[in-house]
Amino acid sequence: MSIRFASAASAVALAACFAAPAFASDADAAIAGPVEAVETPQTETAVTDDAAAVMLRAIEPVDLATATGQEDDTPAITVSGSATLTSDYRFRGVSQSDEGMAVQGGFTVAHSSGFYVGTWGSNLSGWGTFGGANMELDIYAGFKFPVGEGTLDAGVTWFMYPSGADTTDFAELYAKLSGAAGPVSLTATVAYAPQQEALGNAFPVGRPADPGDKEDNLYLAADAVYGIADTPISLKAHLGYSDGNPGLGPNGTSIAPTGTYFDWLIGADIVPISGLTLSVAYVDTDISEADANRIRPNFATLAGNSISDATVVFSVTASF
């Protein structure tokens, strides 16, 4: 999820969504053009080699961009965005669309200093809709800066459910360290949501309701991407670990419905043309059927299937 990247729970440890960004060099090396030789009228005084060299240097072409201070044509502010059609919206291994299709999109405004802000949204269905518009709308802001040979990206995401229940929105801090190991791009993520009512265990299973309860949530993830040379194909993997409240009852709102669990993903991206990505991924969690049963019918599709079962997700994304 830019940002609620897939709601709680999709598991089995090992392999998963390799989507770590690769590092680009700070600037491309400038290529100087050849110095043209210029004929000079012959004189009775011979010109020495050293003098000729000085003359050639004196008539080298002037770089007008440098001379006018316009050599850097990179804009200070850039806007990027994407729109996605996916067969299932999985957030951290758990379906947020009742294992049905979802339309998603967002954009980011970034400054050359490294600061950025953006928003991302998706339709929802089934568990986690919370009424209202049945959509998730994330607003995020952060800052990227180089750290050694890698890049550190730190920020905060505000998860909203427009017109939904009053206590469902919550904030989450995140930090992502990205780098490369040979041809493989790697990203390590730590996301922490401080104690908030939206993450509370307000309706614990087998115990009296506890309205107003506040809990926190920790999410750790590792991602890798390997681009196959001379092809438009990249292989990806993801492994995530969530640690939140111990469970949910009816009307629960936590992003960690069963407390501690793993989610993972393995898949591939194909870029047939610039700006278009076709993706396929196998997604799963280690949430047991017994754990899912504890919070049924919420934690199930309309057909009664667990929304954290293994599945294959297909998607197409257009970006600019």
N, C-alpha and C positions, 0 to 999 in steps of 0.2 A: 503497500500500500503503500507512489508516493506514499496516503499514509495510513491509515489503518490497514495495513497491507493484507489483511485477511484475518477475521476475528477468531479468537481463542481456539486452539486445539486441532492439530492435524499432525500425525505423529510417526512413530517408530524412529529411533535414533539412527543416525547415519545419513549419508548422502542427502543433498537437498539443494535448494534453489540458487545455483551459482549465478548470482547476478552482480558480482562485484565489479565496479567500474575500473577500467584500466587507466593507467596514468599517462598523460601526455606530457611532453617536455614543455618547459616554461615558454619557450619561443622557438620558432623554426629558425635555423641558421640562414642568414642572408647570403645570397650568391652574388658575388661581384661580377660585373660584366667585363669582357676583355678590354684592354686599353688599345685604342686604335693608333696605328702608326701614322704620323703626319709628315708629309714631305716638307722640307725646308729648303729655301733657295741656297744654292751653293755659293760660298764666299771664298775668298782667297785664304781665310783663316780656317784651318781645319778644326772641327769640333771634336773634342775628346770624348771617350766613352762615358766618363763621369758627367760631363756637361750635357751629353745627349740624354742621359737618364734623368737629369734634373729637368730638362726641357719636356720630356715625356710626362713626368709627374706633374709639371706645371699645367699641362693641357689635358689632364685626365677629366672626363665628364663630371659635372657637378650633380650630386644627388639632390634634386630639388626638394624632395620630401623631407630629407634630413635638414636641409638648409632652412626650410620654412617651419620646422618643428612639427611636421605632419606625418612622420614616419610610422606612427602607430595608428592604424585605421580601425582598430578594434573599438567598437562602441562601449561606452561606460556602462550602459544598461542594456541587457538582452532579455528577450521574452521567449520562452519555450513552452511547449504544451503537447498534449496527446489525447487521443480518444480511443477507447478500447471496447470491443465486444467480446465477452467471455462466456464460456459455457457454464461456469460456476464461480461465484465470488468466494474465494477461500481466504480467510484472515487467520494467519497462524494455524492453519490446518482445519479450521472449522468453517463450514459453509454459512454465509450470511445471506444467501439468496435461495434457501430451501432447495439446494442442489439444482437450481434453475439458472437461466441465462441472466446476465447483468450488463448494463451499459454504464461505462465509466469514463471520466474525463477530468482534466485539470490543466493548470498552467502555473509556471513559475517565473517570477521577475527577479533577475539576478544583477548585482552590481559588480563591477570589476574588482572591488575591494574584497569580495568573497561573501558579502551579505546577500541573503535572498529571502523572499517571501512567496507564498503560493497557496493554492487551494486545490482540492481534489474531491470528487464526489462519486457515489454509486447508488443505484437503487438496491433495496433490501426486500427480503421476503421471509416469512416464517420467524424462526427464533431471532431475537435481536432487533425487531422492527420498532418496538416501543410506540406504535401508533403514529399519528401525524402523517407526515409526507412519505413515510416508509423509505427514507433515504438517509445515507450517511454523508456528511459534509465535513471535511477536514480542512483546517486552516493551520499553516505551519510557517515557521520562520527560523532561520539558522545562519551559520557562518562557516565557510570552508577556508582552510588555510593549510599550507604545506607543513609536513612534519617529517624531517629526514627525507627519505625517498618516497614517502607516501602522502596521503591527504587525510586530515581530520575534519569531520563534518559534525557539528554540534548544534542542537536546536531544540525546539519544543513544538508539539502538535496538539491542537485542540480538536477533539472528536465531538461532533455535534450530530444530533438527530432532530432536524427541524420539525417543530410542532409536536414533538413526541413528549414523553413523560418528563417531568421537571428535573429529575435527578439522574438522567442518563448521560449527560455530557461530562467529559473529563479531560484532563490535561496529562500529557506524557512527555518527559524529557528523553532525549536520545543523543547518542554519540556513536559515530561510525568512523572506523579507521580503515582506509583502503590502501592497497599496494599491489605489487606484482611480483610473482615468483616465476621468472622465465616467461613462458607464454600464458601463464594462468593469472587472472586477476582475482584478488582476494579482498573480502570485506568482513570485518568483525564488528558486530553491533551490540550495544548495551542500551536498553530502553527501560526507563523506570517511571512508573506512575505513582506519585505519592498518595498517601491515604486520602480517599475521596469517597463520597457517598455512592457515586455511580459504580464503584468497585466493591461495595460492601456486600456482606452475606445477609441481606435483609430478611430472607425467607429460608433459613437453614432447614435442611431435610431432617425430619424427626425431632425438631426442636421448635419452641415458640418463635413467632416472628420477632425480628429485631429491627424495626424501622429506624433509619438514621445511622445504621452501622457503617463504619468507614474502614476500608481495607486498601492496601497498596498492591502493586503488581510489578514483578521484575521479568523482563524478557531478554534472553541472550540468544544471539544468532551468529552463524558463520556461513558465508556464501562464497562460491567460487564460479568463475566463468572461464572456459577454455575455447578460444576461437580457432577453428580448424583452418590451417593455412590454405590460402588460395581458394577458399569456399565462402559462401555467405552464411555458414552454419556455425553456431556457438553452442557448446554443451554447458549446462549449468547444474548446480547442486546447492541445496540449502539444508541446514540443520538448525532447529530452534528449540529453546527450552523456556517454558513459562512456569512461573511460581506465583500463584495468587491465592485467593480465598478458597476454602475447602469444598465449596460446592454451591449450587443454586437450586432454589425451588421455583415454583410458578412465579412469573413476573420478575425473575432474576435479571440483573443487568451487568454482571461482571464480564470482563474480557477473558477471564481465566475460569471457565465454568467448573472444572474439576480440580482446581488447585495446581498440582504439579504434573506436568506432562511434556513429552517431546513431540515436535512435528518435523517433518522433513519433506523434501521435494527433489526430484531429479527430472531433467527435461532438456529441451533444445529450443533455440531460437533460429529462425531463418529470415534473412533480410533479402528478399528478391530484388527490391529496388530501394533506393534511398528514401527513408521516411516511413517505410512499411515493414512491420515485423509480424511474422507468423510464429506462434508459440504452442508447444505441447509440453505437458508436465504431469508426472505421476505424483500425487500428493497423498500423504497419510499421516496418522498420529498413533501414539500408543495408548490412547484413551480406550479402555476396555468397554465391552458391551454392558458390563455390570455398572460401571461408572456412568455411562450414558443413561441407563435405565433409572438411575436415581433421580434424574431431573426431567424425565418424560412427563407430559408430552412436549414440553418446550424444546428439548434437545433432540428433535426428530423432525423429519419431513412430514408432509401431510399423509404420505403413504406409510409412515411409521418407521422409516429407516433412520439410523443414527446419522447426524450431520457431520460427524467426524470420521466416517468410514473412508477407506482408501478410494480414490477416484482418479480419473485422467481428465485434465482440464485443457481445453483448447481455447485459444484466443487470437485475435487479430488486432494490431495496434497501429494507428496512423499518428505520426509525430512530426513536429516542426521545431 
